[in-house]
Amino acid sequence: MIDSIKINYLKKEERVVAALRFVQDEVRYLGMEAGIGGYKPRSPSRVFAQRFGDCKDKSLLLSTMLQQMGIEAYPALVNSSSRSQSKEHLPSPYAFNHCIVQVNLAGSMLWYDPTISKQRGTTHSVFLPDYQQALVLQPSAKNLTKVVSPASNNSGVKVHETFLFNDVGGVVTLQVKTEYRGGEADVQRSRFATTTLKDIQKSYLNFYASLYPDIALARPVEFIDFEYGNKFTVLEEYTIENLWEEQEAAGVLQSSFYPQVLRNYISQPRASKRAMPLALAYPVHVEQEIQLYLPEHWPVNTGIKEV
């Protein structure tokens, strides 16, 4: 495999990406934590042959492959649960619970998690969770190293919903375009690779059915994968009957529209009176835009006064 990568890819950047994709996608992430296997990584040749391994197995395999191609790389220990507190702990073998890889590429220190599958992008745009601190396993390392991912702020979701009205009171067409970037794109790419399109369409339909019970799929769900830029776009189209509701006043119809995607990222607390602020996952970048194409011109009072 190393010789094949060296033959097919001449630039070091291309070799890093090729080796990373091989370890991520072709070597299954499977933890065998019994006995010494919970602490000592298996040999790279064994992991390569059996095509599975845990985080330290895969990290050592990736590091070894890159070193054999003349690229400086080392496994690095991190804590995926108490990331910001690792530097405050006393030295202990239990201070870390995960292993990633540090790569020195022309003086740039890059970090990769070989346990995440279906990642795409260039060497400088592969998404990495916010691990914050790492103990790099190299002879000169004596302290924790700050983990900086150049793509940490590139992860996000942008949803564009378009409602097309042929007439007032009739069937409405809903078109949805969702763009996933960075880590969000990795998640969706993996989902579409491991889940049938039928099941994905069903879950998407049920998502909108909570708002519009009489919704139906107008065409199959489509997706476009921009691997180089690590962007994953999903296209949906539905028809909605009985979107309009009649008010008590005769002859007056109304309909409501909600940013349902945004709602999913903000969980409503059970206690209405509390002293603690509302917590959100970090980082989160979500945009949602709703456009209505009405059958005729409607004057709209935005309530904003011009100065």
N, C-alpha and C positions, 0 to 999 in steps of 0.2 A: 504493500500500500504506500509506503514512504517513497519507494522508487517511482511508483506510478504518479504520485503527486509532483515529484521533482521533474519528471519528464513532461507532464501536461501543463505545469504552471512554472513560469520562469521567475516571476516577481515574488518576493517574500510576502507581500500583502496577500497575493492570491493563494500562496501555500498555506498561510495561516487560516484563511477562510475555508479552504478545502479540508484541512485537517480538522478544524472545529466542526464542520458539518458532518464529517464522517463519524467522529466520536459522539456527537449529539444525536444523529439520526440513525446510525447503523449499529451502535452499541447501546443496548437497552439499559435503562437506569433501573437496577434491581439491587436492593440492599441485602447482603448476607452477613448479618451482624453478630452471629453466634461465635463465641470464643474469641480467638485472636483476630478474626476477620472484622471485628468491630473497631479495631484500633490500627491494624497493620494492612496497608494496601497489598493487593495481589500483584504479581508480576505483570508488566504490560503485555508480554507475549501471551500469557494465559488469558487476560481480559480480551485481547484481540482475537484469540482463537475461539473463545466461548461466546463472544459478542454480547456480554452483559457484565455489569459491575455497579458498585455504588459510587458515591461522589468522589471518594479518594481514589478508587480504582480508575475512574474515567479521567480524573485530573492528572494522575500520574501517567496514564497512557497518552493524553494529549501533550503533556510536557515533554515526554520522551520522544514522541514523533517530531515535535518542533525542534528539539535539540539535535536530533539526527539530521535535520535539514539546515543546521547552522543558525537557528533562531533561539535566542536566550529565553527560556521559559521555566517557571517553577510552580509547583503546587502552593496554594496559600490557604491557610485555615481561617474561617470566619464563623461568626455566630449569627444565624439567620433569625433568631427570635429576639434576643436582647442586643440589637446591633449597636446602639449608642452607648451601651454600658460595658462593653468588652474591655475598654482601656481602664475602667475603674475596678475591675476584678483582680484579685490576687492571682499569680501564675498558677495554673491548674490544667490538667488534661481535659477537664470538663468545661473549660472556658469556651470551647469551640464545638460546634455540632455540624459543620458543613465544610466542604473543600471546593475551591475554585482554582483558577490558573492566572498567574501574572505573566505577561509577555512583554519583553523589551524589543520594540520594533523601531529601529533607527532613533533610539533615544526616547521614544514615547512609551510610557508605561500603560499598557492596556490590560484589561481584566475581562475574563470570560468564565461563564458558568457552563461546563460541559454537560450538566444534567438537564438543561433546558433544551427541548427538541424543537425542530422546525423554525429555528431562528434564521433570519436573513438580514442582509445589509452588508456594508463594507467593514473593514477592520476597525474603523473609527465610529461606526454607527450601530454596532450590535448592542442591544439593550442588556443592562445588568441591573438586578435589584439593588436597592440602597443598603449594601452591607457595611459601609462606613469604615470599618477597621479590619485589617488582615495581618496574620503572621505569615510572612513569606518564608517558605522552607528552603533557604539557601544559607551557606556557611556564614556569610557576613551579616545576616539579619539578627538583630538584638532587640529590636523594639517593634511595636505594631506600626503598620504602614497604612496611611489613609487611602481608602479605595475611592477613586474618582472615575465615574463612568461618563464618557463624553456624550453618550446618548440618553442620559438620565432624564433630561427635560424634553426629549423628543417623543415620549409616549403620550398617547391621547386618543380621544374619540370625538368625531364630529358627525352629527346626525342631521340630515336635511330631509324634512317631511313635506311633501307637496300634496295638497288636497285639490282635486279637480272637480268643479261643480258644473254639470251640464245645465241643470235647472235647480230651482229651489224646491226642496222636498223630495227630489229623486235620488237615484243611486249615485254615490260619490266614489271616485277613484282616488286611492291613496298610493303614492309612490314614495319609497324610502331609499335614500342613499346614505350608507354609513361608512365612513372612512376610519380605519384603525391604523395607528402609527406606533412604531417602536414595540414596546412590550405588549401592548394591546393587540398589535398585528400578529405577534408570535402566538398569543393565546388563541386567536381566531383561526390562524393557519393550522395549528395543531388540532383544533376542534373539527374543522372541515376535513382533515386528513383521517381522523379516527371515528367520525360519526357519519352515518348515512345522511344523504341529502333529504330523504323523506323525514327523518327524525328532526333535522334542523328546521325544515319548513314547518313542521308541526309545532315546535317550541316557539318559533317566531310568530306563527298565527295565534297561538294561545296568549302570547305577550300582549298583542293588540286586542284580542277578544275580551280581555278584562275591562277595556274601555268601550269597545264596540262589539256587542254580542253577535250582531248580524254581519260580521265580516267574513269574506271568503277570498281564497287565493285566486288571483287573476292570471298569474303566470309563475313558473318555477323560479325559485330563488337563484340568483346568479352571483358569482364572485369573480373578482379580478385581483390577481396577486402581483404586485410590483415588488419583486424580490430585492432588486438592487437598492431601492429606496426604503425597503422594509415597510411598505404600506399595503394594507389589505382592505379592499372595498367590497361591500355587499350591497346588492340591488334587490329590492322587493317591490311587489305591486299587488294591491288588493282592491276589491270592490266592497263597499259598505252600504247596506240597505238600512233604512230607518235611522239614519244619522240625526235627522231632524226630529225635534220634540215639540209638540204643540203646547203653548202656554195656556194659562187659564183664560186670557183674553182671546176671544175667537179670532181665527185667521192669522194669528201671530206664531211663527215658528222660530225655534232657537236651537243652537247647537254649541257645545263646549269643546275646547281643545286644551290639552294638558301636555306639559313637557315630561312625558312618562319616563324617558330615558334618564333625565336628570334626577327624577324622584328615586330611581334605583340606587343612586350613589349617596343619597341622603336618607338614612333610616330615621324614622320618627321615634324619638325616645318615649318610653312608656310613662315616665314621670314628667308631668307638665311643669312642676315646680322643683327645680334642682339648682344646686350651687355650682356644679361643674359645667364647663363649656361643652358644646357639641363637638365630638371627635370625628375626624374624617381620615381616611387612608391618605398616605402621602407618598409620592406626588400624584395628584389627580388633575387631569386636564380634559374636561368634557364640555362640548358645545352642542347645543340643539337649536335648530332653526325650523320654524313652521311657516309655510307659505300657503295662502288660500287664493286660488284662482276662481273668482266668482263669475256667474253667468252675465252679470251686468255691473255697471258702476254703482258702488255703494259709498255714500259719504260716511266717513268715519271720524268720530270725535275722539282724538287721542287723550284729551284732558290736559295737554301740555300748552301752556300759555307762552306765546312769544314775547320776548322782552324788547 
